[in-house]
Amino acid sequence: MLPEALRGWASYRDWLEADPEFQGRIVFARTLPQNPPKTVPYQGAFAGVLEALGLKPFAHQKEALLAVEEGNNVVMAYSTAAGKSLVFQAPVLKAALEGETSLLLFPTKALAHDQLRRLRAMAEALGVQGVYPYDGDTRADLRRKARQEGLVLLSNPDMLHFGLLPRHGEWAPFLSQLRYLVLDELHAYRGVFGTHVALVLFRLLRLARHYGANPQVIAASATIGNAKEHAEGLTGLPFVELREEVARSERELLVLLPKPLDAKGERRRSPLLEAAYLARALAEGGLRGIIFTNARRSAELIARYAAHPKVRPYRAGYTAKERRRLEEGLKSGEVRVLVSTSALELGVDIGELDAVVLVGYPGSISAFWQRAGRAGRGRRRALVVYIPREDPLDEYFLHRPELLLRTPPEVAVADPQNPVLCPLHLHAAAWEKPLVREEILCPEALAQLREKDGRYYTPKRRPHRDISLRGLGSTFTLKGPDGEVLGYLDERQAYWEAHPGAVYLHGGESYLVRNIDPQRREIWLLPALEDYYTEPRAETHLEVLSGEALAHGVWVGQVVLRERVVAYAKKRFFTGSVLEEVPLDLPEITFPTEALWFHPPLVVPPHRIPGGIHALEHTLIGLLPLFVLAERQDIGGLSYPFYPKPLPSGGGPTIFIYDGYPGGVGYARQAARRFPQWIQAALELLKACPCQEGCPRCVLSPKCGNGNQYLDKEAALFLAAHLTLSLPQRTLH
């Protein structure tokens, strides 16, 4: 059943292809069938709560509730809209009725506030008091009441780190009665953020045990390949894993190829323009939807190009008030289409959507279906449109769209023994309560802590302030023309996106960066009328500290990365043509991390080596998320025709791929283990791409610090072919 707005049409595909703008460009179509859940009788420990609320569980919810009853730590790796929340809501409310406490952690404040509304309504129906939010937006008087009267606390890892754990004495009554710890959207706790969260949870659980509690953990995750392993890695506890695929309605999955601009199809219309046309079609057709992009600038540009009052951008970096206004606008119909980054990927309730559009592959199969699952939560058939960008990963799936349906989800990575982040959290843990030897998770911390009588203390006065759970370095505040707060950026984002002279896009409007103040951590913006946007140029250098040889000639080791934004390009809207490049003098960002490297064979003339290794580096980075659950922006690369210092691996041309966060988070090491499959995927992509000189679909990178200069696709193809031939054939399958 299609939405009422499409009465008379047989399918979304027919409706779209009737528009000349999209005619003949749907290159793949599948209708995904319904698999609606069925309710079952349940007489377990939480039956009284469910009965009082007038709810009957689905079969998979009953299975999860029974596992909770048995005292297990449970992780649900269910598809979107499978009803994960009920499995923790019922136990939490029952515990509150019995005077025990629960702590519910969400990766975002928006998700916590969304859950708060539903949980409070349930609590009122049961006569339960004491359900409180506790985050950065909570007023001081409400924080005090939460501390004194709270039975159910909804928070996030950031507030746990800054607000609760350093003041745990004030929370002793709450912690001593802690019955349940709920971790929602567990898959979001990966990479550097996941590593921080694992260490925050270590600190929380040791304090709860200190006060006499032993909380049971209930975790909910989108479908990832290692839900049990990931939950155990984050908490250090054993888990029971439950899986279920649910589809409440049919969904049409369409792959829309951007409009060709030449006879051979080598050049295509910008996917951002394609998405803007589609946004207008959805808004004017009376449909409600989300267009997902992979970058903040893309979200702003699509909304700007759509030029429709009911199409608005939505992303992280906006203030909480602005995001709530946009969410309510989508629910009410005042806004028809939100153009969002991953900020709306998680389960915030924005009502039933007709359509989801993905502009570019989001970096993982898990994220693809998490985004696609935002549509189709009711009975009406829903639309999912995938628009490939000119990018190696998108090109890979454009030629193999059936892999979107067949590829198993990736594994999530978090490393609580990270040598940079672990010591920082152990300083905080020692400040909260002295450590014993068994609690020191990483050897790097031993030299930094002070030992006395078998206890370890921190010499730092305020160790919590040394830790930023999200992003790199201190946060910068964006100030508008009248001094109003428009949003926030981390240090790296500030220098990349809001350097002096940058055009910063916010809420569909252009602002010119007037000034960046590193001391006060402020960026001042002015209204801009420019008909261009800006793109940074950066120089990156890498120093190898140590290394170990893995198989297939690949090395992994500790490195120091030095990065500086040295210029920016002005690019015209719509066409992307470069108007000029402007030099900059900004501070250098330096941090230790982990990298893999290898030496490609000398099978092309020396003068073609620089362009060949640079192009191959780009292709490998573009394809890495096929093999590791890494965000594209979390990884980087460098290629050297001659590395300027001695290497344990020897000499010759060198390609480095590194983790883009301090200390590294395991991406490079995991990628090294998959090197044979990874290099073969690069070879297949370079062979299949129809361009002659190299294009964004194979070797051009949107992140390239020197603007994609000096790339040689043909040389990269030769290098990849010889690397593939040098590997044992059995490793390639």
Number of C-alpha atoms within 10 A of each C-alpha: 13 18 15 10 10 15 10 9 13 11 17 21 18 11 15 19 14 12 11 9 14 19 15 14 17 18 12 17 16 13 15 15 13 15 12 15 18 10 14 12 11 20 11 11 16 21 19 14 20 21 12 11 15 8 12 16 20 19 15 23 25 22 14 24 22 17 17 22 13 9 11 17 24 25 30 27 26 20 21 26 20 22 16 23 17 19 24 25 20 22 22 27 27 21 20 21 17 11 13 20 27 28 24 25 24 24 22 20 21 20 21 22 20 15 20 20 11 13 22 18 13 19 23 11 12 15 9 19 16 18 23 23 24 26 23 15 11 14 11 11 8 14 19 14 12 22 19 14 15 26 26 29 23 24 26 24 25 23 15 22 25 17 16 19 21 19 13 19 14 14 18 17 16 26 26 19 20 26 22 23 24 25 23 28 21 26 26 18 25 23 23 28 19 27 23 29 27 27 25 24 18 20 22 21 19 17 22 21 14 14 19 14 18 19 22 18 25 25 28 25 22 27 26 24 16 17 26 20 18 25 30 17 18 24 19 15 12 15 20 17 20 18 16 15 15 16 21 19 19 23 24 19 22 22 21 24 21 23 19 14 12 10 7 10 13 14 16 16 18 19 21 24 20 22 28 24 17 21 31 21 16 21 20 13 13 17 19 24 28 31 29 30 24 19 15 20 19 20 29 26 25 28 30 21 20 22 16 17 13 21 28 26 26 29 24 17 17 19 13 13 9 14 18 15 11 19 19 15 18 24 16 12 14 13 21 26 32 26 28 26 23 18 16 23 19 23 20 17 16 17 16 18 24 24 25 25 26 24 26 21 26 24 22 25 23 23 23 19 20 21 24 25 23 27 28 26 20 16 16 19 25 30 24 29 23 26 23 24 23 23 22 29 28 25 22 25 15 22 14 11 18 13 13 15 12 9 12 13 19 20 20 23 24 23 24 25 18 22 20 19 24 23 24 19 24 29 26 26 28 23 21 20 19 19 21 14 11 6 15 19 19 16 12 15 20 15 9 17 19 15 16 8 6 11 14 24 22 22 13 14 10 12 19 20 12 14 18 18 19 15 15 19 17 18 18 23 22 23 18 17 13 9 10 11 16 18 18 20 24 18 18 20 16 22 21 19 21 28 25 20 18 24 27 21 22 20 17 19 15 23 23 21 23 17 16 21 11 13 7 9 17 19 24 23 26 17 15 15 11 13 12 19 22 27 19 25 21 17 14 17 13 21 15 19 13 13 18 12 15 13 12 16 16 17 22 25 19 19 22 18 22 15 18 21 23 20 20 25 20 22 18 15 16 15 11 13 12 15 11 10 15 13 12 17 11 13 12 14 16 15 17 22 25 27 30 26 23 22 21 20 16 13 13 14 8 10 9 17 24 20 21 26 30 28 28 31 23 29 29 25 22 27 24 28 23 20 18 21 25 25 17 18 14 15 20 21 22 19 26 17 20 11 16 9 8 9 15 13 17 11 15 16 19 23 21 20 26 28 27 25 21 20 20 27 31 21 27 27 22 16 23 22 15 16 22 22 17 22 23 20 22 30 23 14 22 27 15 13 18 15 17 10 11 18 20 20 24 31 30 24 21 13 17 18 21 15 16 18 12 14 23 21 26 20 22 29 21 19 22 25 19 15 19 21 10 13 17 10 10 7 11 15 7
